[in-house]
């Protein structure tokens, strides 16, 4: 059973295809990790005007990730490419005006103008009727919604695997936290035993320090190495991570920040530890927290 069923990954892939108005279309969407949402679409076929509306659709479904989408169009009959003269004239006029107003600027070159998006178009697309073009645009838009659904499902499926790995790592951290609490409770007695042994070695058979003075020294050492506050905070962080993962909706950035707090407590535990077992637990905690952080960075 998935302990965190609402966790969604930022990694996924989906594909959809169809035919409309004599043109076969194929949508492919893939997404990877990112701090925010970055949608990059390659349309072509004179459908560049659809890019902004389609990006808006993606933003309504996805919260984070770099999403790359490619639309491939193939006419049933072979088509040649030709410039859209109206678009070419507009771009050429603008380029000439800019060159005239920039000292030393070279006049626009034909091959650079023709390479601009939207200038070269399929002759078949240009010859298509307005009705056919409208049908194709609607099919492409509907296909994008379909492939977007597929990508969301793919990311949710990856999220299930991610949630299972995160649950295992959180349990490991919780067990290490419990071990650290038990080991930390032994510290005052260890300080007393260590201090008594050091005094016996230094003063030999001569009378030792008064018990009251020894108690004061032990208390001072225990205060300096007290990690109860750090362990209390770490326990609270573990609870907060469980709560966020249970919520599961766009919690990746919050979890990433929480991992910094996890690591801060583990570092302090290691720096204040005065026993090898507690230090080893602290180092194991740091390793487990780093593994958890790597997984958390995949969560939307």
C-alpha positions, 0 to 999 in steps of 0.5 A: 500500500502506498503510504503517500498516494498523492506524491507526484514526480516531475519526471514523465513522458507521454505521446499522442497522435491522430489525423485531421484534414489530411495531416497526421499529427504526433505530440510528444511531451517529456518533463524533468526536474526544475525549480519552477515550471518551464514549458517549451513547445516546438510547433511548426507547420504555421501553428506558432500562434497556438504556443501561448494558449497551449503553454497556459493549458500546461500551467493549469495542470502542472506546478513544476518541471521543465516540460518539452513538447514537440508537435510533428505534422505530416501531410498525406501528400508531399509538400514543399516549403515556401516563404510566407511573403507577407511575414517575410516583408514585415520582418525584412522591413523591420530589420532594415529599419533597425540596421539603418538606426544602428551605426555599423550594422550590416543589412539583413541577410536573406538566409537569416531572415528565412531561418526565422520561425514562421517565415517558411511554411508548407505550401500544402498548409498555405493552400489548405482552406480556412476550414481545414486549417481551423479543423487542424488547429482544433485537433492539435489543441485537443491532442495537446490536452490528451498528451497532457493528460498522459504526461500527468498520469506518467508523472503520477505513476513515477510519483508512486515509485518515488513515494515508496523510496521516500517512505523507506528513507524516512523510516530509516531516519526515524530509526536513527533518530530513536537510536540517537535519543537512547545514546544521548541519554547515556552521555552524562554517565559516560562523562562521569566515568571518563572524568573519573578515569582521567582524574585517577590517571592524573592524581594517582593514589592521592585524594581525588576531587570532592564529589561535588566538584566532580558533579559540577564538571560533569554537568558542565561537560553534559551541557556543552554536549547536550543534543536533546534540543537538536534531536527534538527538532529533528523529530519534529522535522520527521513529523513535518515531512510525513505531513507534507508527503501526506498532503502531496500537492506541490510540496516539493519545494517545501520538502527541499527546504525541510531537508536543509533543516534535517541536515542542520540538526545532523551536523550539529549532532555530529559536532557536539557528540562526545562519544563514538557511537553517537558520532556514528549515528550522526554520520549515518543520519547525514548519509540517509538525509542526503539520499532522501534529499536526492529523492525529494528533489524529484517531487513536484 
